[in-house]
Amino acid sequence: MNFRDHTFSWRLSPKNREESDTIRNIIDFFKFYSHPEYVAGGLFFKYPEFFNIRFHHPDYLFAIRPSVCTDVKINYHTQGYPAYVRNADGSGAPAPAEIELTLSFKETEIVTKNSLNPPAS
């Protein structure tokens, strides 16, 4: 038996500078919390944070056990070429016009029959 893997992908298209900043903060959050940190003077690693992932409408979906983020992939040029936007007045640093964010997670608990509901007969 193996720990299950789950991958989720979003295409994010900011409409303004505030949304670009929010997307950058989301990316920074996942990059930071998907990595371990040194403890005991650099002799050991402390595990990355756990994520409890839930679906908004779970009735016909599956439950995900506590997981760690194992991969963060960011594509800043989803159109196949670099495209950037600036503020309406031309000020500010250019921000990507569209970003694809892909996150991979690995569950930290094995799913067994004991943790599932039996099928309806």
TACOR-V735384 format. One record per residue. N is the residue number from 0. RES is the residue in one letter. SS is DSSP state (H for helix, E for strand, C for the rest). PSI is psi in degrees with one decimal (999 if undefined). NEAR is the number of other ideal C-beta (glycine too) atoms within 8 Angstrom. Layout:
n: (N;N)
res: (RES;RES)
ss: (SS;SS)
psi: (PSI;PSI)
near: (NEAR;NEAR)
This chain:
n: (0;1;2;3;4;5;6;7;8;9;10;11;12;13;14;15;16;17;18;19;20;21;22;23;24;25;26;27;28;29;30;31;32;33;34;35;36;37;38;39;40;41;42;43;44;45;46;47;48;49;50;51;52;53;54;55;56;57;58;59;60;61;62;63;64;65;66;67;68;69;70;71;72;73;74;75;76;77;78;79;80;81;82;83;84;85;86;87;88;89;90;91;92;93;94;95;96;97;98;99;100;101;102;103;104;105;106;107;108;109;110;111;112;113;114;115;116;117;118;119;120)
res: (M;N;F;R;D;H;T;F;S;W;R;L;S;P;K;N;R;E;E;S;D;T;I;R;N;I;I;D;F;F;K;F;Y;S;H;P;E;Y;V;A;G;G;L;F;F;K;Y;P;E;F;F;N;I;R;F;H;H;P;D;Y;L;F;A;I;R;P;S;V;C;T;D;V;K;I;N;Y;H;T;Q;G;Y;P;A;Y;V;R;N;A;D;G;S;G;A;P;A;P;A;E;I;E;L;T;L;S;F;K;E;T;E;I;V;T;K;N;S;L;N;P;P;A;S)
ss: (C;C;C;C;E;E;E;E;E;E;E;E;C;C;C;C;H;H;H;H;H;H;H;H;H;H;H;H;H;H;H;H;H;C;C;C;E;E;E;C;C;C;C;E;E;E;C;C;C;C;E;C;C;C;C;C;C;C;C;C;C;C;C;C;C;C;E;E;E;E;E;E;E;E;E;C;C;C;C;C;C;C;C;E;E;C;C;C;C;C;C;C;C;C;E;E;C;C;E;E;E;E;E;E;E;E;E;C;C;C;C;C;H;H;H;C;C;C;C;C;C)
psi: (142.8;161.2;137.6;147.9;145.4;137.1;134.5;142.6;138.7;143.3;117.1;123.8;97.2;144.8;-16.9;178.2;-39.6;-43.2;-36.8;-42.2;-39.0;-42.6;-42.0;-40.7;-38.8;-45.5;-46.5;-39.2;-52.1;-37.0;-42.5;-49.8;-1.0;-0.7;151.1;173.8;153.5;142.7;169.4;48.3;26.3;8.8;-25.1;162.5;143.2;131.9;152.9;169.4;153.6;146.8;135.2;101.8;131.0;145.2;148.7;-39.4;85.1;-1.8;-41.2;15.2;-165.2;158.9;145.6;128.6;164.8;136.9;160.8;147.7;117.4;-14.8;137.6;114.8;133.5;124.0;111.2;-7.1;66.0;-21.6;-4.8;0.4;156.4;124.3;127.0;155.6;153.6;176.5;159.5;-32.1;5.8;0.2;171.0;162.5;144.0;141.3;148.3;139.0;-28.1;142.7;136.7;121.8;122.7;125.0;133.6;138.6;149.3;127.2;151.4;6.4;142.4;135.6;127.8;169.5;-32.8;-25.9;0.7;157.3;140.3;151.5;150.5;142.5;999)
near: (2;4;8;9;9;10;8;7;8;7;8;9;7;12;4;6;9;6;9;12;8;9;12;9;8;9;12;8;8;12;9;7;10;11;7;7;6;10;8;6;5;4;6;6;7;7;7;9;7;9;10;6;8;7;6;4;6;8;4;4;7;3;6;10;9;8;14;12;14;8;8;12;9;9;8;7;9;9;7;4;5;5;9;8;9;10;7;4;4;5;5;7;4;6;12;10;9;10;13;12;14;13;12;12;15;10;14;9;8;7;8;6;4;4;6;7;3;3;4;2;2)
